Amino acid sequence: MSAALSWGRYPNSPQEVHAVAWRDAARNAWVEASREHGTSLVFGNGRSYGDSCLAASGHVVQTLSLDRLIAADWQTGVLRAESGVTLEQILNVAIPRGWMLPVTPGTKYVTLGGAIANDVHGKNHHVRGTFGRHVRRFALARSDRTQFECAPDEQSEFFSATIGGLGLTGMILWAEIQLMPIRSSMIDVTSIRFANLDEFFALSERLDALHEYSVAWVDCQSRGSALGRGIFMVGDHAKDGPLELASRKKRTVPFTLPIPVFNRATLRVFNELYYQKQQSNEIRATVSYDAYFYPLDSLLEWNRIYGRAGFQQYQCVVPPGAARDASRAILDAIAGSGTGSFLAVLKRCGDVCSPGLLSFPREGTSLALDFPQRDALNTRLFAQLDAIVREAGGRIYPAKDAHMPGADFRAAYPQWQQLEALRDPALLSRFWERTTRP
């Protein structure tokens, strides 16, 4: 057996891995691991940042070898695959045939099962909602040795609980999704530099409805009249061009650094350079899907740059009425904290509802930032940010979380009790134990 960690490497809780390679044997291997260790958890490629992918028992059943495509209809774009298939593997077969994932997160190394369990979202939430809206059906195995198919009109209770259900309702063996037609693998992108947070909201209100994709990078070190300055990026699939896979060179961070690369001084320099590198207020370009959706995937094992202590991501969403004031308060608190993030992503989420019980996105504004793990500093800052989000009526993303107080989780996700009623007793994560139990 090997050991696994979450992507953020915090908390430092190595998991003993029980690998499975065949659908027919997967449930038995999981049941046996759970029986021996009390509970376990299904583990894909370990791209969840916090403790939602870590088993309370320290034993996970990894499905990464369940990576087979089962069927595809290239006339309609319906694809069925095992749950361990990565989004990259789907893209590799779909793009040359004129199909694209309708929703994708910022990495293509997420598994299909993980995308469903966390109901991932992307730059086009305002248009197409979350990943779960494009799931047609899946096979769910339970520890009582039952197995059944779930769809919106078949075992609908389990269908809703499993989408965004953090892997707690059972083991997804395969899933069927609806892909989106495209005429080119290239993305037409317009990048606009904005001077402050008010300009971001003005751009978002004017441009979001006109484009498939919309997202912004913000300088979380800026203050005063420049608070929330950044670069706003909208994109659309090119109407003409090649249907080809990306061929970017990849580099690997070869080892975990002893200390994180980023501190207050280096962050200020990086953010200034990144903001000023776009010398024109508006730039138009056509880029590959890989460069647009997955810029960090070109640097393999990039989590190592945060050092041995790892990092935490703080991602929240706040409703429209409070979004401007809450975003300003969050960015101001971060700028004055002595820490910060070189990856600060700001975007507005739409009102497209997810079928999932505990789906994170809601109509409003989402902000995501990565922080090197410094216990005392992060504890103080996150308490400030939590208070702002709580007062604004917002919530934090469980897939990225390693700190959320249980009371905040239960208040922000009141349907957690419905998931608890359907949770497979053989499955328990550190996150669920931390946020739902006194």
C-alpha positions in Angstrom: 0.0 0.0 0.0 1.1 3.6 -0.7 0.3 6.8 1.0 -1.7 9.7 -0.3 -2.4 13.3 0.7 -4.8 16.0 -0.4 -3.6 18.5 -3.0 -3.0 21.2 -0.4 -1.1 18.8 1.9 -2.9 20.3 4.8 -3.9 18.8 7.1 -0.9 16.5 6.9 -2.8 13.2 7.2 -1.3 10.5 5.0 -3.9 8.0 3.7 -3.2 4.3 3.2 -4.3 3.6 -0.3 -6.2 0.4 -1.3 -6.2 0.5 -5.1 -8.9 -1.1 -7.3 -8.5 -1.9 -11.0 -11.8 -3.5 -12.0 -15.4 -2.4 -11.6 -16.5 -5.9 -10.7 -14.1 -6.1 -7.8 -14.2 -2.5 -6.7 -17.1 -2.7 -4.2 -15.8 -5.8 -2.5 -12.4 -4.2 -2.0 -14.0 -1.1 -0.6 -16.3 -3.1 1.7 -13.4 -5.2 3.0 -11.3 -2.1 3.7 -14.2 -0.5 5.5 -14.9 -3.6 7.6 -11.2 -3.8 8.6 -10.8 -0.1 9.5 -14.3 0.9 10.5 -14.9 3.3 7.6 -13.0 4.4 4.5 -13.5 6.8 1.6 -13.4 6.6 -2.2 -10.3 8.5 -3.5 -9.8 9.6 -7.1 -6.7 11.6 -8.1 -6.4 13.6 -4.9 -7.2 17.1 -6.3 -9.4 18.2 -3.5 -7.4 20.8 -1.5 -8.5 20.2 2.1 -9.8 17.3 4.1 -12.9 16.3 2.1 -10.9 13.6 0.3 -9.3 12.3 3.5 -10.9 9.4 5.3 -11.5 9.7 9.0 -10.0 6.2 9.3 -6.9 7.1 7.3 -7.8 4.4 4.7 -9.0 5.3 1.2 -10.0 3.1 -1.8 -8.5 4.6 -4.9 -10.4 4.4 -8.2 -7.8 6.0 -10.5 -7.3 2.7 -12.4 -11.0 2.6 -13.2 -10.1 4.6 -16.3 -12.0 3.0 -19.2 -14.3 4.6 -21.6 -17.4 2.4 -21.9 -19.4 3.9 -24.7 -19.7 7.1 -26.7 -22.2 8.4 -29.3 -20.3 11.0 -31.3 -23.5 12.1 -33.1 -25.1 13.2 -29.9 -22.1 13.8 -27.6 -23.2 11.3 -24.9 -20.2 9.6 -23.2 -20.2 6.9 -20.6 -16.9 6.2 -18.7 -15.7 4.6 -15.5 -15.4 7.0 -12.5 -11.6 7.0 -12.4 -11.3 8.5 -15.9 -9.7 12.0 -15.8 -11.1 15.0 -17.5 -7.9 15.0 -19.6 -8.7 11.5 -20.9 -12.2 12.6 -21.9 -10.9 15.7 -23.7 -8.3 13.6 -25.6 -11.0 11.6 -27.2 -13.8 14.3 -27.4 -12.0 17.4 -28.8 -10.8 15.8 -32.1 -14.4 14.7 -32.7 -15.8 18.2 -32.1 -17.0 17.9 -28.5 -16.0 19.6 -25.2 -16.7 19.3 -21.6 -19.6 21.7 -20.9 -18.2 22.6 -17.5 -14.6 22.3 -16.4 -12.7 23.3 -13.3 -9.2 24.8 -13.4 -7.4 21.4 -13.7 -8.0 18.6 -16.1 -6.5 16.1 -13.7 -9.8 15.7 -11.8 -11.5 12.3 -12.1 -15.0 12.0 -13.5 -16.2 10.7 -10.1 -14.5 13.5 -8.3 -16.1 16.1 -10.6 -19.5 14.7 -9.7 -18.8 14.3 -6.0 -17.7 17.9 -5.7 -20.1 19.2 -8.4 -17.3 21.3 -9.9 -17.9 24.5 -11.7 -15.9 26.7 -14.1 -15.7 30.0 -15.9 -19.1 29.6 -17.5 -21.3 29.0 -14.4 -23.4 32.0 -15.4 -24.3 30.1 -18.6 -24.2 26.4 -17.9 -24.2 26.0 -14.2 -22.3 23.2 -12.5 -20.9 19.9 -13.8 -23.8 18.0 -12.2 -26.3 19.6 -14.6 -24.7 17.7 -17.4 -24.6 14.3 -15.7 -27.3 12.0 -17.3 -26.9 9.0 -15.0 -24.4 6.9 -13.0 -24.1 3.6 -11.3 -23.8 3.7 -7.5 -22.6 0.8 -5.3 -23.4 0.7 -1.6 -21.7 -1.2 1.2 -24.8 -3.3 1.8 -23.9 -4.9 -1.6 -26.7 -3.2 -3.5 -26.0 -1.5 -6.8 -28.4 0.7 -8.8 -28.5 3.4 -11.5 -29.3 7.0 -10.6 -30.8 9.6 -12.9 -33.0 12.7 -12.5 -36.1 10.4 -12.7 -34.6 7.2 -11.3 -33.4 6.9 -7.7 -33.6 10.7 -7.8 -33.0 11.1 -4.1 -29.6 9.4 -4.4 -28.9 11.3 -7.7 -29.3 14.6 -6.0 -27.4 13.6 -2.9 -24.4 12.1 -4.8 -23.9 15.3 -7.0 -21.9 17.5 -4.7 -22.2 14.8 -2.0 -18.5 14.7 -1.3 -18.2 11.0 -2.1 -20.4 9.9 0.9 -23.4 8.2 -0.7 -21.5 5.2 -2.2 -19.0 4.3 -4.8 -19.7 5.7 -8.3 -18.7 2.9 -10.8 -19.4 4.7 -14.0 -21.2 7.9 -15.2 -22.8 9.1 -18.4 -22.4 12.8 -19.3 -23.6 15.1 -22.1 -20.8 16.9 -23.9 -21.0 20.2 -25.7 -20.4 20.7 -29.4 -17.5 22.9 -30.6 -16.2 23.9 -34.0 -12.6 24.6 -32.8 -10.4 23.8 -29.9 -9.2 27.4 -29.8 -10.6 30.1 -27.5 -11.1 33.7 -28.5 -10.1 35.7 -25.4 -10.4 39.4 -24.5 -8.3 40.6 -21.5 -9.2 44.0 -20.0 -7.2 45.6 -17.2 -9.3 47.2 -14.5 -8.3 49.7 -11.8 -10.3 48.6 -8.8 -13.2 46.5 -7.6 -15.9 48.9 -8.8 -14.6 48.6 -12.3 -14.6 44.8 -12.0 -18.3 44.8 -11.2 -19.1 47.2 -14.0 -17.2 45.0 -16.5 -18.9 41.8 -15.2 -22.4 43.4 -15.5 -21.7 44.5 -19.0 -19.8 41.5 -20.5 -20.8 38.3 -18.6 -24.1 37.8 -20.6 -22.3 38.3 -23.9 -19.7 35.6 -23.4 -19.5 31.9 -22.6 -16.6 32.3 -20.2 -15.8 35.1 -17.7 -13.2 35.3 -14.9 -10.8 37.8 -13.4 -7.4 37.8 -11.7 -7.2 40.3 -8.8 -4.2 41.8 -7.0 -4.9 40.9 -3.4 -2.0 43.1 -2.2 -3.5 46.4 -3.6 -5.1 48.9 -1.3 -6.8 52.3 -1.2 -8.2 53.4 -4.6 -6.6 50.4 -6.3 -8.2 47.8 -4.0 -9.2 44.9 -6.2 -7.5 45.9 -9.3 -6.8 43.2 -11.8 -7.4 41.7 -15.3 -10.8 40.7 -16.5 -10.9 37.9 -19.1 -13.8 36.8 -21.2 -13.7 34.0 -23.7 -15.7 32.1 -26.4 -15.0 29.0 -28.5 -13.6 30.1 -31.8 -16.1 29.7 -34.6 -13.5 28.3 -37.0 -10.1 26.6 -36.5 -8.5 23.3 -35.8 -9.9 20.6 -33.5 -6.6 19.5 -32.1 -5.2 18.6 -28.7 -2.9 20.9 -26.9 0.8 20.2 -27.1 2.2 22.5 -24.4 5.5 21.6 -22.8 5.2 20.6 -19.2 7.6 21.1 -16.4 7.7 19.5 -13.0 8.6 21.0 -9.6 11.1 18.3 -8.7 10.9 18.4 -4.9 9.0 20.0 -2.1 10.6 23.3 -1.1 11.7 23.7 2.5 9.8 27.0 2.7 7.2 28.5 0.5 8.3 30.7 -2.4 5.7 33.4 -1.7 5.9 35.9 1.2 4.6 39.4 1.5 7.5 41.0 -0.4 7.6 38.5 -3.3 3.8 38.6 -3.6 3.9 42.3 -4.0 6.5 42.1 -6.7 4.8 39.3 -8.6 1.4 41.0 -8.5 2.8 44.3 -9.7 4.6 42.6 -12.6 1.6 40.5 -13.5 -0.7 43.6 -13.5 1.7 45.7 -15.5 2.7 43.1 -18.1 -0.6 43.9 -19.9 0.5 47.3 -21.2 -2.7 48.0 -23.2 -6.1 48.3 -21.4 -7.6 45.7 -23.7 -5.9 42.8 -25.6 -7.5 40.3 -27.9 -6.0 36.9 -28.6 -6.8 33.4 -29.7 -5.3 30.7 -27.5 -5.6 26.9 -27.0 -8.2 25.5 -24.7 -5.3 24.1 -22.5 -3.7 27.5 -22.0 -7.1 29.2 -21.2 -8.7 26.6 -18.9 -5.6 24.9 -17.4 -2.7 27.3 -17.0 -1.4 25.6 -13.9 -1.5 22.1 -15.4 1.7 23.0 -17.4 3.6 22.9 -14.1 3.2 19.5 -12.6 3.3 19.1 -8.8 3.0 22.8 -8.4 1.7 22.4 -4.9 5.3 21.7 -3.9 6.2 25.4 -4.2 4.3 26.0 -0.9 6.8 24.1 1.1 6.5 21.2 3.5 3.6 22.8 5.5 1.4 22.9 2.4 -1.2 25.5 1.7 -4.9 26.2 2.2 -7.3 27.6 -0.4 -10.0 30.0 0.8 -12.9 30.0 -1.7 -16.2 31.7 -0.8 -19.3 32.9 -2.6 -21.6 35.7 -1.4 -25.0 36.7 -2.7 -25.4 39.6 -5.1 -26.8 42.2 -2.6 -23.8 41.9 -0.4 -21.1 41.0 -3.0 -19.5 44.4 -3.5 -19.1 45.3 0.2 -18.1 41.7 1.2 -15.5 41.4 -1.6 -14.1 44.8 -0.6 -13.9 43.8 3.1 -12.3 40.4 2.2 -9.6 42.0 0.0 -8.9 44.7 2.5 -8.5 42.2 5.3 -6.1 40.1 3.2 -4.0 43.1 2.1 -3.5 44.1 5.7 -2.8 40.6 7.0 0.8 40.1 6.2 0.0 37.2 3.8 -1.7 36.8 0.5 -2.1 34.8 -2.7 -0.5 35.0 -6.1 -3.6 33.2 -7.4 -6.6 35.3 -6.7 -9.6 34.4 -8.8 -12.8 36.6 -8.8 -15.9 35.8 -10.8 -19.7 36.1 -10.7 -21.8 33.0 -10.5 -25.1 32.8 -12.2 -28.6 31.7 -11.1 -28.5 28.4 -12.9 -29.5 25.8 -10.2 -27.6 22.6 -9.6 -29.4 19.3 -9.1 -27.0 18.6 -6.2 -28.1 18.9 -2.6 -24.8 20.5 -1.4 -23.6 22.2 -4.5 -21.4 25.2 -3.6 -22.0 27.8 -6.3 -25.0 30.1 -5.9 -25.9 33.4 -7.6 -23.4 35.9 -6.4 -19.6 36.6 -6.5 -16.9 34.0 -5.8 -13.4 34.7 -4.7 -10.7 32.0 -4.4 -7.2 32.5 -3.0 -4.3 30.2 -2.0 -2.4 30.8 1.3 0.9 29.2 2.4 0.1 27.3 5.6 1.2 29.4 8.6 -0.9 28.2 11.5 -1.3 31.4 13.6 -1.5 33.8 10.7 -4.0 31.7 8.7 -6.1 31.1 11.8 -6.5 34.8 12.5 -7.1 35.8 8.9 -9.6 33.0 8.2 -11.6 34.0 11.3 -11.9 37.5 9.9 -12.9 36.2 6.5 -15.4 33.8 7.9 -17.1 36.6 9.8 -17.4 38.6 6.6 -18.8 35.7 4.6 -21.2 34.7 7.5 -22.6 38.3 7.8 -23.0 38.5 4.0 -25.0 35.2 3.9 -22.3 33.4 1.9 -20.6 30.1 2.1 -17.3 28.3 1.7 -16.5 25.6 -0.8 -16.1 22.2 0.9 -13.8 20.8 -1.8 -11.3 23.5 -1.0 -11.7 23.7 2.8 -9.6 22.6 5.7 -10.8 24.9 8.5 -14.5 25.8 8.2 -16.3 25.8 11.6 -19.0 23.2 11.8 -21.6 25.7 12.7 -20.9 27.7 9.6 -21.1 24.6 7.4 -24.4 23.5 8.9 -25.9 27.0 8.6 -24.7 27.5 5.0 -25.7 24.0 3.8 -29.0 23.3 5.7 -29.6 20.2 3.5 -26.6 18.4 5.1 -29.0 16.4 7.2 -30.6 14.9 4.0 -27.2 13.8 2.9 -26.4 12.4 6.3 -29.6 10.3 6.1 -28.4 8.8 2.8 -24.7 8.6 3.6 -23.3 5.1 3.3 -22.2 4.1 6.8 -19.0 2.7 5.5 -17.9 6.1 4.2 -16.7 8.9 6.4 -14.3 11.8 5.6 -12.3 14.0 8.0 -14.3 16.9 6.6 -17.7 15.4 7.4 -16.6 14.3 10.8 -15.2 17.7 11.6 -18.2 19.8 10.4 -21.2 17.6 11.3 -20.3 16.1 14.6 -20.1 18.1 17.9 
